């Protein structure tokens, strides 16, 4: 607890000096029969003095305005908008992508690595598109990383069908981005296959992305030749981004870390101080102490 006007505590010294040098001269004007109570015991007299000084000291502290303050960080109002576009088609069921745990499917490996990427973007808003035979919004653009992580863990292979609709996924991500006003709009497209489904042609999807000013980082995972390296390179090049091939979980982890460094957000959340004042409690305590003092001093046997 702090005091807004600590110098006012000097009034306590003024009251102490006055108590010794400013003796009351006309007691009879206030209590005409004060002499009748002169036999009051020492304990009651001591208690009255304590009440009086508690009241005075509390009132002075109230005048000094005691308060406490807490620094509060506000969430950043602006930042990067990032849409994670994840392939959940049937081919993501393949195992052996992680050399340290070959029992994990490609999709399970991706879930773990992407979750780590989400937690490493504290200043940004993220959304998620999942695609297979069709594409759908798994999560709108959100600042809540915990909710996004929970949604990611609930996804499963085949949730959007067994085939691969890459162009539909790009168009869906543009739609998701369109209403947001972030200065930097980024998508990270991950797939282990080739475009085999969907209703939107490549030119239409890329035209939408370019109009939105969206950068599309592309990642191809799996064995050489499984994913369409030429297509993914073209998507990244036309959106001023970069294509990354990943042939193992370790390489994929390094790719997401590299993207994290390439798109570094330097935004800092706004801060403010929240003050809580306590003078009202000291005023109340002072009032009660002095009221009790006045009541008791007017009663027989307390003075």
C-alpha positions as CSV (number, residue, x, y, z in Angstrom):
1,X,0.0,0.0,0.0
2,X,1.2,3.5,-0.9
3,X,0.3,7.0,0.1
4,X,-0.7,9.6,-2.5
5,X,0.1,12.6,-0.2
6,X,2.6,11.2,2.4
7,X,3.6,14.6,3.6
8,X,0.1,15.0,5.3
9,X,1.3,12.5,7.9
10,X,3.0,15.4,9.4
11,X,-0.4,16.4,10.8
12,X,0.0,13.7,13.4
13,X,3.0,15.6,14.9
14,X,0.8,18.7,15.0
15,X,-1.8,16.9,17.0
16,X,0.8,15.5,19.4
17,X,2.3,18.9,20.0
18,X,-1.1,20.4,20.4
19,X,-2.0,17.7,23.0
20,X,0.8,18.9,25.2
21,X,0.8,22.6,24.7
22,X,-2.9,23.3,23.8
23,X,-4.6,22.2,27.0
24,X,-8.3,22.7,27.3
25,X,-9.0,25.7,29.6
26,X,-12.8,25.8,29.9
27,X,-13.8,22.2,30.4
28,X,-17.0,23.4,32.2
29,X,-18.3,24.9,29.0
30,X,-18.5,21.4,27.4
31,X,-19.1,19.2,30.5
32,X,-20.4,21.4,33.3
33,X,-20.3,18.5,35.8
34,X,-17.0,17.0,34.8
35,X,-15.7,17.1,38.4
36,X,-18.3,14.5,39.3
37,X,-16.5,11.9,37.2
38,X,-12.9,12.7,38.4
39,X,-12.8,9.4,40.2
40,X,-12.8,7.4,36.9
41,X,-10.3,4.6,37.0
42,X,-7.0,4.6,35.0
43,X,-8.1,1.8,32.6
44,X,-11.1,3.7,31.3
45,X,-9.0,6.9,30.9
46,X,-6.4,4.9,29.0
47,X,-9.0,3.3,26.7
48,X,-10.5,6.8,25.9
49,X,-7.1,8.1,24.9
50,X,-6.5,5.1,22.6
51,X,-9.9,5.7,21.0
52,X,-9.2,9.4,20.5
53,X,-5.8,8.8,19.0
54,X,-6.9,6.0,16.8
55,X,-9.6,8.3,15.4
56,X,-7.1,11.1,14.8
57,X,-4.4,8.9,13.2
58,X,-7.0,7.1,11.0
59,X,-8.3,10.4,9.8
60,X,-4.9,11.7,9.0
61,X,-4.0,8.5,7.1
62,X,-7.3,8.9,5.1
63,X,-6.2,12.5,4.2
64,X,-2.9,11.1,3.0
65,X,-5.0,8.9,0.5
66,X,-3.7,5.3,0.8
67,X,-3.9,3.2,-2.3
68,X,-2.4,0.2,-4.1
69,X,-1.7,-0.1,-7.8
70,X,-1.5,-3.1,-10.2
71,X,0.1,-3.0,-13.6
72,X,-2.3,-4.6,-16.2
73,X,-1.2,-5.7,-19.7
74,X,-3.8,-5.3,-22.4
75,X,-3.9,-7.7,-25.3
76,X,-2.3,-6.2,-28.4
77,X,-5.0,-4.5,-30.6
78,X,-3.0,-5.0,-33.8
79,X,-0.8,-7.8,-35.1
80,X,-0.3,-10.5,-37.7
81,X,-3.3,-12.5,-38.8
82,X,-2.1,-16.1,-39.5
83,X,-4.3,-18.9,-40.9
84,X,-3.0,-22.4,-40.5
85,X,-4.2,-24.6,-43.4
86,X,-3.8,-28.2,-42.5
87,X,-4.3,-31.3,-44.7
88,X,-6.4,-34.0,-42.9
89,X,-6.9,-36.2,-45.9
90,X,-6.5,-40.0,-45.9
91,X,-2.8,-39.9,-46.8
92,X,-2.0,-38.2,-43.5
93,X,-2.6,-41.6,-41.9
94,X,0.9,-42.8,-43.1
95,X,3.3,-43.6,-40.3
96,X,7.1,-43.4,-39.9
97,X,7.4,-39.6,-40.5
98,X,8.9,-39.1,-37.0
99,X,12.1,-41.1,-36.7
100,X,11.9,-40.9,-32.9
101,X,8.3,-42.4,-32.8
102,X,7.4,-44.2,-36.0
103,X,4.0,-45.2,-34.6
104,X,2.7,-41.7,-34.9
105,X,0.8,-40.8,-38.0
106,X,1.8,-37.7,-40.1
107,X,-1.2,-35.9,-38.8
108,X,-0.4,-36.5,-35.2
109,X,3.1,-35.2,-35.8
110,X,1.7,-32.1,-37.4
111,X,-0.7,-31.5,-34.5
112,X,2.2,-31.5,-32.0
113,X,4.4,-29.2,-34.0
114,X,1.7,-26.8,-35.0
115,X,0.5,-26.6,-31.4
116,X,4.1,-25.5,-30.4
117,X,4.0,-22.9,-33.2
118,X,0.7,-21.5,-31.9
119,X,2.1,-21.0,-28.4
120,X,5.1,-19.2,-29.9
121,X,2.9,-16.5,-31.5
122,X,1.8,-14.5,-28.4
123,X,1.1,-11.2,-30.2
124,X,-0.9,-12.5,-33.1
125,X,-4.4,-13.7,-34.1
126,X,-4.6,-17.2,-35.5
127,X,-7.3,-19.1,-37.4
128,X,-7.4,-22.6,-38.8
129,X,-8.6,-24.2,-42.0
130,X,-8.8,-28.0,-42.3
131,X,-9.1,-29.6,-45.7
132,X,-9.5,-33.0,-47.4
133,X,-12.1,-33.5,-50.0
134,X,-13.5,-30.1,-49.0
135,X,-12.2,-27.3,-46.8
136,X,-13.9,-25.9,-43.7
137,X,-13.1,-23.4,-40.9
138,X,-11.9,-25.2,-37.8
139,X,-11.4,-22.0,-36.0
140,X,-12.1,-18.3,-36.8
141,X,-9.4,-15.7,-36.3
142,X,-8.8,-15.6,-32.6
143,X,-6.4,-14.3,-30.0
144,X,-7.2,-17.1,-27.6
145,X,-4.4,-19.6,-28.1
146,X,-5.7,-22.1,-25.6
147,X,-9.0,-22.5,-27.4
148,X,-7.1,-22.9,-30.7
149,X,-4.9,-25.6,-29.2
150,X,-7.9,-27.5,-27.9
151,X,-9.6,-27.4,-31.3
152,X,-6.4,-28.6,-33.0
153,X,-6.2,-31.6,-30.7
154,X,-9.9,-32.6,-31.5
155,X,-9.2,-32.8,-35.2
156,X,-8.7,-36.2,-36.9
157,X,-7.8,-37.8,-40.2
158,X,-10.6,-37.9,-42.7
159,X,-12.7,-35.2,-40.9
160,X,-13.0,-33.4,-44.2
161,X,-12.9,-36.5,-46.5
162,X,-10.1,-38.6,-47.9
163,X,-9.1,-36.6,-51.0
164,X,-7.1,-33.3,-51.2
165,X,-8.7,-29.9,-52.1
166,X,-5.8,-27.5,-51.9
167,X,-7.4,-24.7,-54.0
168,X,-10.6,-24.7,-52.0
169,X,-8.5,-24.5,-48.8
170,X,-6.7,-21.4,-50.1
171,X,-10.0,-19.7,-51.1
172,X,-11.5,-20.6,-47.7
173,X,-8.5,-19.0,-45.9
174,X,-9.0,-15.7,-47.9
175,X,-12.6,-15.6,-46.9
176,X,-11.6,-16.1,-43.3
177,X,-9.1,-13.2,-43.6
178,X,-11.3,-10.8,-45.5
179,X,-13.1,-9.2,-42.5
180,X,-9.9,-8.6,-40.5
181,X,-7.8,-5.4,-40.7
182,X,-4.4,-6.7,-39.7
183,X,-1.5,-5.1,-41.7
184,X,0.1,-8.5,-42.3
185,X,-2.0,-11.5,-43.5
186,X,-0.3,-14.8,-43.6
187,X,-1.3,-18.4,-44.4
188,X,0.7,-21.5,-43.8
189,X,-0.4,-24.3,-46.1
190,X,0.6,-27.9,-45.2
191,X,-0.1,-30.9,-47.3
192,X,1.4,-34.3,-48.1
193,X,-0.3,-34.7,-51.5
194,X,-1.6,-33.2,-54.7
195,X,-4.8,-31.4,-55.5
196,X,-7.3,-34.1,-56.3
197,X,-10.6,-32.5,-55.3
198,X,-12.5,-29.3,-54.9
199,X,-14.6,-26.9,-57.0
200,X,-12.4,-23.8,-57.2
201,X,-9.8,-23.5,-59.9
202,X,-6.2,-22.5,-59.1
203,X,-6.4,-19.1,-60.9
204,X,-9.5,-18.1,-58.9
205,X,-8.0,-19.1,-55.6
206,X,-4.7,-17.3,-56.2
207,X,-6.4,-14.2,-57.5
208,X,-8.4,-13.9,-54.3
209,X,-5.3,-14.4,-52.2
210,X,-3.4,-11.7,-54.2
211,X,-6.2,-9.2,-53.9
212,X,-6.2,-9.7,-50.1
213,X,-2.5,-9.2,-50.0
214,X,-2.0,-12.6,-48.4
215,X,1.4,-14.4,-48.2
216,X,1.1,-18.2,-48.4
217,X,3.9,-20.2,-47.0
218,X,3.7,-23.7,-48.3
219,X,5.0,-26.9,-46.7
220,X,5.1,-30.3,-48.4
221,X,5.6,-33.3,-46.1
222,X,6.3,-37.0,-46.8
223,X,8.6,-38.9,-49.1
224,X,10.0,-37.3,-52.2
225,X,7.5,-37.3,-55.0
226,X,4.4,-37.7,-52.8
227,X,3.6,-34.0,-52.7
228,X,3.3,-31.6,-55.6
229,X,6.5,-29.6,-55.2
230,X,6.0,-27.6,-58.4
231,X,2.6,-26.5,-57.4
232,X,3.5,-25.6,-53.8
233,X,6.6,-23.6,-55.0
234,X,4.3,-21.7,-57.5
235,X,1.8,-20.8,-54.8
236,X,4.5,-19.5,-52.5
237,X,6.2,-17.6,-55.2
238,X,3.1,-15.9,-56.5
239,X,2.2,-14.7,-52.9
240,X,5.7,-13.4,-52.1
241,X,6.3,-16.2,-49.6
242,X,8.4,-19.4,-49.5
243,X,8.1,-23.1,-50.1
244,X,9.5,-25.7,-47.7
245,X,9.9,-29.5,-48.3
246,X,9.9,-31.6,-45.1
247,X,10.9,-35.3,-45.3
248,X,10.9,-35.8,-41.5
249,X,9.3,-34.5,-38.3
250,X,12.6,-32.9,-37.3
251,X,12.7,-30.9,-40.6
252,X,9.1,-29.9,-40.2
253,X,9.7,-28.6,-36.7
254,X,12.6,-26.6,-38.0
255,X,10.5,-25.1,-40.8
256,X,7.8,-23.8,-38.4
257,X,10.6,-22.3,-36.3
258,X,12.0,-20.6,-39.4
259,X,8.6,-19.2,-40.4
260,X,8.3,-18.0,-36.8
261,X,11.5,-16.0,-37.2
262,X,10.7,-14.8,-40.8
263,X,7.5,-13.3,-39.6
264,X,8.5,-11.8,-36.2
265,X,5.9,-9.6,-34.6
266,X,7.5,-6.7,-32.6
267,X,4.2,-5.6,-31.1
268,X,3.9,-5.0,-27.4
269,X,0.7,-5.0,-25.4
270,X,-0.5,-1.8,-24.0
271,X,-0.1,-1.3,-20.2
272,X,-1.9,0.8,-17.6
273,X,-1.9,1.1,-13.8
274,X,-5.1,0.2,-12.0
275,X,-5.3,2.1,-8.7
276,X,-7.5,1.1,-5.7
277,X,-8.0,3.7,-3.0
278,X,-8.6,2.7,0.7
279,X,-9.2,6.1,2.3
280,X,-12.9,5.3,2.8
281,X,-12.0,2.5,5.3
282,X,-9.8,4.8,7.4
283,X,-12.5,7.5,7.4
284,X,-15.1,5.0,8.6
285,X,-12.7,3.6,11.3
286,X,-11.9,7.2,12.4
287,X,-15.6,8.1,12.6
288,X,-16.5,5.0,14.6
289,X,-13.6,5.5,17.0
290,X,-14.4,9.2,17.7
291,X,-18.1,8.5,18.0
292,X,-17.4,5.8,20.6
293,X,-15.0,8.2,22.3
294,X,-17.7,10.9,22.6
295,X,-20.4,8.5,23.8
296,X,-18.1,7.0,26.5
297,X,-16.7,10.3,27.7
298,X,-20.2,11.5,28.3
299,X,-21.1,8.6,30.5
300,X,-20.5,8.4,34.2
301,X,-17.3,6.5,35.2
302,X,-15.5,6.9,31.8
303,X,-13.8,10.2,32.4
